[in-house]
Amino acid sequence: MYHTLKTPLLAAALCTATLLNAQNMDSQYASWPAYTGNDLELLVDNSGTHFTLWSPKADAAEVLIYDTDRNTPPIDTLRMKIGDNGTWRASVPKKLYGKFYTFVVTVGGKRLAPTPGIWAKAVGTNGERAAIIDFATTNPKGWAQDKGPKIDKINDAVIYEMHHRDFSVHPSSGIVHKGKFLALTEPATKSPEGLATGIDHLKELGVTHVHILPSYDYNSVDESNLPSNQYNWGYDPYNYNAPEGSYSTDPANPQTRIKEMKEMVKALHDAGIGVVMDVVYNHTANNDDSNFSLTAPGYFYRHRPDGSYSDASGCGNETASERQMMSDFIVNSVKYWAGEYHIDGFRFDLMAIHDIETMNRVAAELKIINPSIFVYGEGWTAGDSPLPVDKRALKENVDKMTGIAVFSDDIRDAVKGHYSNASDRGFATGKPGNEETVKIGIVASTAHPQVDYSKGNNSKFPYAGAPTEIINYVSCHDDLSLTDKLAASMPGSTEAERQRAARLAQTIVFTSQGTPFMFAGEEVFRGKKGVHNSYKSPDSVNAIDWSLKAKNKEQFNYYKELIELRKAHPAFRMATAKEIAENIVFDNVKTPNVVSYTIRNNAGGDNWRDIKIVFNGSDKPYETKIARGNWTVVARDGKIKASGLDTFTGGKITVEPASALILARE
């Protein structure tokens, strides 16, 4: 992940200066009262409009009421009164729908800047002021009946990671609402060559879920100047519980951004596709002037002994999930998105900054709302943290978590080469020595009698207790796209050779145990012009050129068939480590850059008794012997068809360079 800050950070710890010295911070915060009521921020009922703010160390608190979303003075100021458990309260005996508000707290004699609060659910331009709206008016027709796809376990999903602008902004998309939530509501959009784009493309490809980069209100795009076409990934949170305005058709209208996001979710659900929300609770865009700091200075962050912000995020600060109110905020925020917006899953950015207990609460609470919801995240940090290692939601600690999955950097780096070294090759591009790590990926980092973890590149022990704890991928929005990685690591190669390597790489991902995850546009061999950290690069770098779909039609069809194969055969989606250990048998191969194995015993209840898979990442043909029988050739020599390409009766067979061989028999 890469981030950007829109506002320069203050040099002095303005807010934290009012607190006790840094060495005693943690013990002090532990003594702060926690509030567990469900009425924080704003409640509108028949008796009026009620404001509740949690700020235990405030000397005073006010609510400022406005007629507009920005650049106007308040029309009223409500003095808040001390409530229970660190809260401040104020009420007005009428429904203030259509008005905007901010809170102002005074701490240690300093009157802090206005803030929409940490629980603002509707905001105006640039999220500067919170809005008072009737949420019932934001629901699309049929919203009460809307539901996402039902899945029994996370590894039944096929996840497609996309960014709103990347997916729709290119002139070739044929989409009217380019870069907007509504882009995914438009049916029958076409490329210049007449091929499906947009939501119809997703249906044609066959993915089950889209993972959309941050869609909450983030800090780096000026919503008052959208003609400038600013771009950002959105890993700089500002208002966690309101949609991003630049993805709406009218950022100044709080209802518009909410309704249009819901319309997007419903359109995807109607197409049978779930929505995964990328969430970034590990840090905020700003430090002293964040909504957290302007509400309860210091409490929501970890600090170094000298009082400065700890920075495991690499973005200037890190939040303190081990503290009750921060943990509750994370849990209640995802529950809100799941309930109000019908979100089907959550991807946690730098999840290891959070503590294991909070992540377990997240998963458990979400499952109550929707048994098909799933949670996964990055099982690492970007820097050190005062949170003890044994309490972090690290990939190595994934088996201490329930209902949580982590990304496998094992399979990622083994298959394509190390992420941080553009020229480094991997198994799929001819570099020997990655065979055992590829096997670790195949068994989803679970214990297997034929896998030697001492030879693993990134992990030296089986850290996953089940395949449902692992997300397999070779590329995502971070770092070089697979297309660009292959160009950088295969100098002098042809595009056809690179596409062949990409097919092998993705075949390994999609036939391995665990959950497959792919980066949007790679099915049409999309690149980003060699830019790895494209978090604020222009559309000319990030946008998917949909004319590539016609140019690289065979590549698209390969991905489509690969996804269909996985969805049709539960042998690739086993539920337990025991099943994997019993049903996957590796062959004793001495040839570098070759991995060969069988999935047997109708694994997972599959109608195929045996599936023979051979990956040849070398530049030479590999000959192997197949037992006699009536085999269906599913994949060979860079081609694949889920229903079968050909038949084979056993004996010697050649696996061509940089390709996968998949055979199956009933």
SULRAZI-V480875 format. One record per residue. PHI is phi in degrees with one decimal (none if undefined). PSI is psi in degrees with one decimal (* if undefined). Layout:
BEGIN
PHI,PSI  PHI,PSI
END
This chain:
BEGIN
none,145.0  -131.5,148.1  -136.0,165.9  -140.7,148.8  -108.9,130.8  -80.6,-35.0  -110.3,132.0  -57.6,140.6  -76.6,145.8  -71.7,140.7  -71.2,-40.0  -95.6,150.0  -79.4,75.9  -54.8,-51.1  -77.0,-41.9  -73.2,-12.4  -63.0,-22.0  -83.8,-5.6  -93.3,175.7  -66.6,167.3  -63.6,157.8  -59.4,-34.1  -62.8,-26.3  -101.5,8.8  -60.7,-51.3  -60.0,-44.4  -66.3,-34.2  -65.9,-45.9  -64.6,-31.8  -62.9,-25.5  -88.1,-6.9  -68.4,138.2  -69.0,144.8  -103.1,147.6  -117.3,126.4  -109.6,8.0  -68.5,160.6  -101.6,19.7  -113.8,19.8  -62.0,144.4  82.0,-75.5  -150.9,136.5  -141.3,126.9  -115.0,123.0  -139.5,-170.1  -66.5,-17.3  -91.2,-6.2  137.4,-155.9  -113.9,127.1  -124.1,130.8  -112.7,134.6  -135.5,125.3  -124.1,133.2  -95.7,112.4  -155.9,78.1  -60.4,-28.8  -100.4,9.4  -71.8,144.6  -84.9,-29.9  -159.0,159.2  -148.5,145.6  -135.8,158.5  -116.7,125.4  -99.5,129.4  -106.7,136.1  -128.5,156.2  -82.7,-27.9  -128.1,172.1  -83.7,-10.3  -169.1,158.1  63.3,25.9  -134.2,151.4  -73.6,159.0  -66.2,147.8  -95.1,-11.0  -160.2,151.8  -128.6,122.9  -104.4,121.8  -79.7,126.7  -88.5,148.5  -109.3,149.0  -61.9,130.7  -111.7,-150.9  -92.3,151.8  50.0,47.6  84.1,10.1  -95.4,160.4  -125.8,142.8  -134.8,147.6  -151.5,147.5  -138.0,153.4  -127.6,132.4  -78.6,38.7  -155.3,160.1  -81.1,117.1  -91.8,37.8  -57.7,137.1  94.6,-11.3  -94.0,166.8  -122.0,162.5  -152.9,159.3  -139.8,161.2  -104.1,149.3  -132.6,122.8  -113.3,151.2  -112.6,124.5  -130.2,127.0  57.9,32.8  82.6,-2.0  -102.9,126.6  -85.8,112.5  -80.0,169.3  -69.6,155.3  -62.3,146.7  -141.0,142.6  -71.0,-1.7  86.7,171.8  -89.1,-11.2  -111.9,19.0  -61.3,125.3  -105.2,-11.6  -142.2,133.3  -139.6,163.0  -97.9,-158.7  -53.2,129.8  58.0,15.6  64.2,20.8  -71.7,-34.6  -128.2,141.4  -80.5,154.9  -117.3,150.2  -106.3,108.1  -133.5,164.5  -94.9,107.7  -64.6,-22.4  -61.8,-25.2  -78.7,-6.5  -98.8,-1.2  -85.0,127.1  -66.2,163.3  -59.6,131.5  83.5,8.3  -62.6,-35.5  -62.0,-28.2  -95.9,-2.3  -69.1,133.8  -146.3,148.7  -83.0,178.6  -65.9,145.2  -90.0,125.4  -130.9,147.2  -79.5,-35.3  -151.3,156.8  -58.5,-34.5  -78.6,6.6  -84.0,-8.0  -87.7,152.8  -123.7,112.5  -101.9,132.9  -119.3,112.3  -90.2,124.9  -141.9,159.6  -115.7,140.5  -52.7,-47.9  -71.8,-46.1  -49.1,-45.1  -73.8,-29.8  -128.4,-8.7  -81.3,-21.6  -65.3,141.8  -55.2,-26.9  -77.0,-4.9  -70.7,-25.6  71.0,11.7  -97.1,137.8  -77.4,-50.8  -88.5,68.1  -64.8,130.4  74.3,13.0  -115.8,163.1  -53.3,-41.1  -67.3,-13.8  -57.0,-34.3  -86.6,7.3  -104.3,-4.4  -88.5,117.7  -83.6,160.0  59.8,31.0  -79.6,147.1  -132.7,152.0  -76.9,169.6  -57.1,-24.5  -89.7,4.0  85.9,14.8  -95.8,153.9  -63.5,137.2  -124.0,-175.6  58.4,-143.2  -65.3,-31.5  -67.4,-32.6  -63.6,-43.0  -61.7,-42.5  -63.5,-42.6  -64.4,-40.2  -66.5,-38.1  100.7,9.3  -65.1,153.1  -96.5,-26.1  -142.8,141.3  -103.1,130.3  -98.4,111.2  -100.9,127.5  -55.7,162.2  -39.4,129.6  -120.0,-0.9  -74.7,173.9  -72.6,108.7  -108.4,177.0  -98.8,-18.7  -94.0,-8.2  -109.5,127.2  -79.3,105.6  -70.4,-13.1  -86.7,-3.3  -138.3,50.5  -66.7,-24.6  -57.9,-17.8  -72.4,-11.2  55.4,45.5  -65.9,148.3  -123.3,140.5  -159.5,149.7  -67.1,-34.6  101.0,19.7  -88.0,39.8  -134.9,76.7  -63.8,142.4  -123.2,-65.2  -114.3,109.7  -70.0,-21.6  -117.3,20.1  -133.1,145.5  -68.1,154.1  -67.0,130.5  -73.0,-29.5  -69.1,-15.2  -91.3,0.6  -104.0,167.5  -83.5,-12.3  -150.7,86.2  -60.6,-23.6  -75.7,-18.2  -99.5,108.4  -59.2,-36.6  -65.3,-35.1  -62.1,-49.0  -64.8,-34.5  -70.8,-48.2  -63.8,-42.1  -67.9,-34.3  -66.1,-41.1  -63.8,-39.0  -62.2,-37.0  -63.8,-48.0  -59.2,-45.3  -64.4,-40.5  -61.9,-41.6  -66.4,-43.4  -60.8,-42.3  -62.8,-25.4  -88.3,3.0  81.5,18.5  -115.4,130.2  -83.6,164.1  -121.3,120.8  -103.7,130.6  -101.2,128.4  -82.1,119.7  -120.9,145.4  -130.8,74.0  -88.3,-1.0  -80.0,-18.5  -158.0,169.0  -118.4,160.2  -62.7,-37.4  -114.7,163.4  -100.0,-90.2  -68.3,-23.8  -105.9,21.9  -75.5,162.3  -62.6,-34.0  -62.2,-49.3  -68.1,-31.1  -82.0,-3.2  -106.3,-52.7  -138.8,81.2  -50.3,127.9  87.8,-33.2  -61.1,-42.7  -82.6,1.2  -122.8,156.2  -89.9,149.6  -130.9,158.2  -82.2,166.7  -56.2,-28.3  -83.9,3.3  93.1,-8.9  -74.7,163.1  -69.9,130.3  -70.1,152.8  -140.7,57.6  -69.9,-12.9  -84.8,-17.7  72.4,14.4  -124.8,14.3  108.7,-17.3  -164.3,172.3  -146.4,142.1  -82.5,160.6  -109.2,80.3  -66.4,-18.3  -73.4,-13.1  -86.2,140.7  -55.0,-47.6  -72.2,-28.0  -74.7,-41.7  -60.6,-45.5  -62.9,-37.9  -61.1,-46.9  -61.3,-49.2  -61.4,-48.2  -70.7,-29.0  -67.4,-47.9  -66.4,-34.4  -63.2,-37.6  -63.7,-47.9  -62.6,-39.0  -66.8,-37.8  -81.3,-51.6  -75.9,-34.3  -112.2,0.3  59.6,36.4  -69.6,140.3  -99.8,-9.4  -171.5,163.3  -135.8,132.4  -108.4,120.7  -95.5,120.2  -70.7,136.2  38.7,56.8  -60.3,-26.5  -71.5,-8.2  -71.4,-24.3  -86.4,157.7  -86.5,154.5  -59.4,-41.8  -61.1,-42.9  -63.9,-43.6  -64.3,-36.9  -65.3,-37.3  -63.8,-43.6  -54.1,-53.6  -63.5,-43.5  -65.3,-43.9  -67.5,-38.1  -67.2,-36.8  -64.2,-27.3  -67.6,-38.4  -71.2,-43.2  -153.2,109.7  -60.4,-18.6  -89.1,-5.5  -66.0,145.7  -135.3,161.5  -133.8,133.9  -147.5,167.6  -169.0,177.0  -78.7,119.0  -87.5,43.9  -153.8,172.1  -116.6,170.9  -98.8,-1.1  -170.5,178.6  -75.8,159.5  -140.3,149.5  -70.1,-13.9  -66.9,125.2  -56.8,144.0  -56.9,-37.8  -72.7,-10.3  -101.8,-7.3  -80.1,146.8  -81.3,58.4  -77.6,159.5  -60.8,-35.3  -67.8,-18.2  -103.3,12.5  -61.6,-28.9  -75.9,-6.3  -87.2,-5.3  -109.4,151.5  -116.6,123.8  76.7,25.7  -125.3,139.1  -120.2,156.8  -126.4,153.2  -69.1,141.2  -95.0,102.5  -74.9,-13.3  -63.1,-57.0  -68.1,-35.5  -58.2,-55.6  -75.1,-31.6  -67.9,-38.5  -78.7,-43.7  -109.3,-10.9  104.5,160.0  -61.5,137.8  -63.3,-29.9  -90.8,-5.2  -122.0,101.3  -57.2,-35.1  -85.4,-9.8  -69.6,131.7  -94.1,165.6  -128.9,-167.3  -54.7,-45.5  -72.8,-11.6  -120.1,24.9  92.1,8.2  -90.8,118.9  -74.1,163.6  99.4,-2.5  -102.5,3.5  -59.3,-44.4  -69.1,-34.4  -71.2,-33.6  -61.9,-40.0  -64.3,-37.3  -58.3,-41.4  -65.9,-40.7  -60.9,-37.7  -94.4,12.1  58.2,41.6  58.4,24.7  -96.5,165.7  -69.9,132.2  -143.8,134.2  -62.7,-19.1  -106.0,8.7  -110.8,123.6  -98.1,98.7  -68.3,-18.5  -65.1,-19.3  -97.6,5.2  -69.2,144.4  -75.7,-44.9  -106.4,-32.7  -124.0,139.4  -111.6,7.8  -152.9,157.2  -75.6,96.9  -84.4,-16.5  -94.6,136.4  -88.8,-13.6  -157.5,154.1  -65.9,-19.4  -70.7,-2.5  -98.3,4.1  -125.9,132.8  -107.7,120.6  -97.4,135.9  -161.3,158.9  -115.8,-15.3  -160.3,160.6  -151.2,-165.4  -61.6,-32.9  -70.5,150.6  63.7,-170.8  -67.9,138.6  -62.7,161.8  -59.0,-40.6  -57.8,-45.7  -73.2,-36.0  -60.9,-43.0  -66.0,-38.9  -63.7,-39.0  -73.9,-33.3  -97.2,-7.4  -124.0,60.8  -60.9,139.6  84.2,-2.6  -81.4,159.6  -87.8,162.5  -62.7,-35.6  -62.0,-38.9  -67.4,-38.6  -70.0,-38.0  -64.7,-36.7  -63.4,-42.8  -64.0,-38.1  -63.5,-39.9  -63.3,-43.2  -63.0,-45.8  -57.7,-47.6  -73.1,-27.8  -65.5,-38.0  -61.8,-46.0  -61.8,-47.4  -79.9,-14.7  -103.7,-4.3  -78.4,157.1  -70.3,154.2  106.8,-166.1  -112.3,125.5  -80.2,144.7  -140.3,131.0  -132.5,154.6  -90.4,132.6  -54.0,134.8  92.7,-14.2  -70.0,-18.3  -69.3,-16.1  -113.1,15.4  62.5,47.5  -77.6,137.8  -120.1,-178.5  -126.3,36.1  55.6,32.4  78.0,5.8  -87.8,119.0  -88.2,-40.8  -100.1,70.9  -91.3,30.1  -62.5,-26.0  -132.3,19.4  -69.8,157.1  -71.4,170.6  -58.0,-29.3  -61.7,-23.4  -92.5,-45.2  -90.2,-26.4  -69.2,142.5  -80.1,122.6  -85.0,108.9  -75.7,-7.6  -69.4,-16.0  -65.5,-23.2  -64.8,-38.9  -74.4,-42.1  -61.8,-40.2  -113.7,44.4  -60.0,-38.3  -64.4,-36.1  -65.0,-46.1  -58.7,-46.5  -63.5,-33.1  -63.6,-48.4  -59.5,-44.5  -59.1,-46.2  -68.0,-36.7  -62.8,-43.0  -66.1,-42.6  -61.3,-40.6  -59.6,-48.5  -63.1,-44.6  -65.3,-30.1  -82.2,-15.0  -130.6,106.1  -65.4,-10.2  -61.3,-25.7  -86.3,-0.2  -133.1,43.7  -62.4,153.6  -95.4,-24.2  -131.3,157.5  -64.1,-34.3  -62.8,-44.5  -58.8,-42.7  -64.3,-46.9  -62.6,-33.5  -82.1,-29.9  -108.9,-13.3  -103.3,124.2  -123.4,118.6  -86.5,143.7  -84.0,150.9  -83.4,87.6  -100.9,129.3  -99.4,-11.8  -76.1,129.2  -60.8,148.3  62.7,29.8  -131.3,132.2  -128.1,130.4  -134.8,134.6  -158.3,167.5  -124.7,135.2  -99.6,119.9  -121.3,179.5  65.2,33.1  49.5,46.3  -52.1,136.8  68.3,12.6  82.7,20.2  -67.8,149.7  -77.8,-14.6  -85.0,123.8  -69.9,-46.4  -131.5,140.1  -125.9,118.4  -99.4,127.2  -128.8,129.0  -129.4,125.0  -106.6,123.2  -115.6,102.2  -93.2,3.9  -87.4,176.4  -98.0,15.6  -124.4,150.0  -64.3,149.2  -123.4,127.0  -101.9,134.9  -138.8,163.7  -108.5,136.6  -115.0,136.9  -58.5,148.5  -62.2,141.1  162.4,179.0  -95.8,91.5  -97.0,144.2  -99.9,128.9  -84.1,112.2  -93.6,-40.9  -141.3,139.0  -167.1,138.1  53.8,44.8  78.4,11.9  -123.3,153.1  -151.7,144.3  -148.5,121.3  -58.6,-33.9  -86.9,-5.5  115.4,135.2  -91.0,-34.4  -166.1,-177.3  -121.8,161.1  -152.1,137.7  -103.9,8.0  103.3,172.9  103.5,-159.0  -75.0,141.7  -146.5,145.7  -99.4,132.4  -101.8,114.7  -69.1,158.5  -56.7,148.1  48.1,53.4  -153.6,166.8  -113.3,141.4  -110.8,124.8  -127.5,122.4  -122.8,148.9  -142.5,147.8  -142.1,146.4  -84.7,*
END
